[in-house]
Amino acid sequence: MNRFRIPKKRWLLAAAAVVMLLWYAVYPTQQILAFENPDNGELLSYLPVGNSDHFQIKYTHSIHLSDVYEEYMIQDERLFPKRLIYEDTAVGMPANAEAGQTFTMEDGKYILSDLQGSTDKLYLTIGAVKANHQIIFKDTAYSLQDNIGPGETIAIVSRYVNHWTLWKGEKLHE
């Protein structure tokens, strides 16, 4: 008689639990906004997001020294530009709308909306002096200088990852 024999039902339940745990850890179910090293794809930081979420990249324009907001929508792992908000139409900023776009002014700010197209990846060099690059998501601002580092070049991508990647990655902090 073997006192240490595990009943078949318990063995099957234990095996099922292990399979479920492995699936949870390795199957990509969580959509994130990833901030990656563009050379090797290394995940530097991330924000959990969902389809149709919006985020903004905020920075101080190097010549005008005024704030610029670029708004994007996340859809099916693509980034769709939605609006550009800024205060000056001089160097580097549009002074009117292109076909299909809307150009308005509200509260002293120019708003270029109904932007077209999409991309799977945005490249950004985080300013080291005045730019103060931030990601604004759900009314919270995250400093890219503090989270990743000034002078770093990053790729911003929306993708699905597994929970193992989330556990070992670093979420943006305020």
C-alpha positions as CSV (number, residue, x, y, z in Angstrom):
1,M,0.0,0.0,0.0
2,N,1.4,3.4,-1.1
3,R,0.4,6.1,1.3
4,F,1.8,8.9,-0.9
5,R,-0.1,8.1,-4.0
6,I,-1.9,11.2,-5.4
7,P,-5.5,10.5,-6.6
8,K,-6.0,10.9,-10.3
9,K,-8.5,13.8,-9.9
10,R,-6.0,15.8,-7.9
11,W,-3.2,15.2,-10.3
12,L,-5.4,16.3,-13.2
13,L,-6.4,19.5,-11.3
14,A,-2.8,20.3,-10.5
15,A,-1.8,19.8,-14.1
16,A,-4.6,22.0,-15.3
17,A,-3.6,24.7,-12.8
18,V,0.0,24.6,-14.0
19,V,-1.1,24.8,-17.6
20,M,-3.4,27.8,-16.8
21,L,-0.6,29.5,-14.9
22,L,1.9,29.0,-17.8
23,W,-0.7,30.3,-20.3
24,Y,-1.3,33.4,-18.1
25,A,2.4,34.1,-17.9
26,V,3.3,33.6,-21.6
27,Y,0.3,34.3,-23.8
28,P,0.2,37.9,-25.0
29,T,-3.1,39.3,-23.6
30,Q,-2.2,42.8,-22.3
31,Q,-2.0,45.7,-24.7
32,I,0.6,48.3,-23.8
33,L,2.1,51.5,-25.1
34,A,5.8,50.3,-25.2
35,F,8.8,52.6,-25.0
36,E,11.6,50.6,-26.6
37,N,15.2,50.8,-27.7
38,P,14.8,51.3,-31.5
39,D,18.0,49.3,-32.2
40,N,17.2,46.1,-30.4
41,G,13.5,46.3,-29.3
42,E,14.4,46.1,-25.6
43,L,11.4,47.2,-23.5
44,L,12.5,50.3,-21.5
45,S,9.2,51.2,-20.0
46,Y,5.5,50.8,-20.7
47,L,1.9,51.9,-19.9
48,P,-1.1,49.4,-19.9
49,V,-3.6,50.7,-22.5
50,G,-6.6,49.5,-24.4
51,N,-8.0,49.8,-27.9
52,S,-9.3,53.3,-28.7
53,D,-7.4,54.8,-25.8
54,H,-5.9,58.3,-26.5
55,F,-2.5,59.6,-25.3
56,Q,-0.6,62.8,-25.8
57,I,3.1,63.6,-26.3
58,K,3.7,67.0,-24.7
59,Y,6.9,68.9,-25.2
60,T,8.3,72.5,-25.1
61,H,9.1,73.7,-28.6
62,S,12.8,74.5,-28.8
63,I,12.4,77.8,-30.7
64,H,9.0,79.1,-29.5
65,L,9.5,77.8,-25.9
66,S,5.7,77.1,-25.8
67,D,4.0,73.8,-25.2
68,V,3.0,71.5,-28.0
69,Y,0.6,68.5,-27.7
70,E,0.4,65.7,-30.2
71,E,-2.6,63.5,-29.6
72,Y,-2.8,59.9,-30.8
73,M,-5.4,57.1,-30.7
74,I,-4.4,53.5,-30.3
75,Q,-6.3,51.1,-32.5
76,D,-5.3,47.5,-33.4
77,E,-1.6,48.1,-32.5
78,R,-1.4,51.2,-34.7
79,L,-1.1,54.8,-33.7
80,F,-3.4,57.3,-35.3
81,P,-2.6,61.0,-35.0
82,K,-5.7,62.9,-34.0
83,R,-4.8,66.5,-33.0
84,L,-1.9,68.9,-32.8
85,I,-2.3,71.7,-30.3
86,Y,0.2,74.6,-30.1
87,E,0.6,78.4,-29.6
88,D,2.8,79.6,-32.5
89,T,2.6,79.1,-36.2
90,A,6.2,80.2,-36.9
91,V,9.2,77.8,-37.5
92,G,8.2,74.2,-37.7
93,M,4.5,74.5,-36.9
94,P,1.6,74.5,-39.5
95,A,-0.2,77.7,-40.2
96,N,-3.2,76.1,-41.9
97,A,-4.9,72.8,-42.6
98,E,-4.3,70.3,-45.4
99,A,-7.2,68.6,-47.3
100,G,-9.5,66.8,-44.8
101,Q,-8.0,68.5,-41.7
102,T,-9.6,71.2,-39.5
103,F,-7.7,74.2,-38.3
104,T,-9.2,76.2,-35.4
105,M,-8.1,78.5,-32.6
106,E,-9.4,78.1,-29.0
107,D,-8.2,79.9,-25.9
108,G,-5.2,81.3,-27.7
109,K,-4.1,77.9,-29.0
110,Y,-4.1,76.6,-32.6
111,I,-5.7,73.2,-33.0
112,L,-5.1,71.1,-36.1
113,S,-7.5,68.1,-36.0
114,D,-8.9,65.4,-38.2
115,L,-5.3,64.3,-39.0
116,Q,-5.0,61.4,-41.5
117,G,-3.0,58.2,-41.6
118,S,-1.4,55.9,-39.0
119,T,1.9,54.3,-38.1
120,D,3.0,51.3,-36.2
121,K,5.9,53.1,-34.5
122,L,6.9,56.7,-33.5
123,Y,10.5,57.6,-33.0
124,L,11.4,60.2,-30.4
125,T,14.7,61.6,-29.0
126,I,14.0,62.7,-25.5
127,G,15.1,66.3,-25.0
128,A,18.0,66.9,-22.6
129,V,17.6,70.6,-22.0
130,K,14.2,72.4,-22.6
131,A,11.9,69.9,-24.3
132,N,10.5,68.3,-21.1
133,H,8.9,65.4,-23.1
134,Q,5.9,63.9,-21.3
135,I,3.3,61.3,-22.1
136,I,-0.1,62.3,-20.9
137,F,-2.5,59.4,-20.4
138,K,-5.8,59.4,-18.6
139,D,-5.0,62.9,-17.1
140,T,-1.7,61.8,-15.7
141,A,1.6,63.2,-17.0
142,Y,4.7,60.9,-17.1
143,S,8.1,62.5,-17.6
144,L,10.2,60.6,-20.2
145,Q,13.4,62.3,-18.9
146,D,12.7,60.8,-15.4
147,N,11.5,57.4,-16.6
148,I,13.9,56.7,-19.5
149,G,16.5,59.4,-19.5
150,P,17.4,62.6,-21.4
151,G,19.0,62.3,-24.8
152,E,17.7,58.7,-25.3
153,T,16.1,57.8,-28.6
154,I,13.1,55.6,-28.2
155,A,10.4,53.9,-30.3
156,I,6.8,54.2,-29.1
157,V,4.8,51.2,-30.1
158,S,1.4,49.7,-29.2
159,R,1.6,45.9,-28.8
160,Y,0.3,43.0,-26.9
161,V,2.6,41.4,-24.4
162,N,2.4,38.5,-21.9
163,H,2.4,38.9,-18.1
164,W,5.9,37.7,-17.8
165,T,7.1,40.7,-19.9
166,L,5.0,43.0,-17.6
167,W,6.5,41.5,-14.5
168,K,10.1,42.0,-15.6
169,G,9.4,45.4,-17.4
170,E,9.2,48.8,-15.8
171,K,5.9,50.7,-15.8
172,L,6.1,54.5,-16.3
173,H,5.7,56.3,-13.0
174,E,4.5,59.8,-12.3
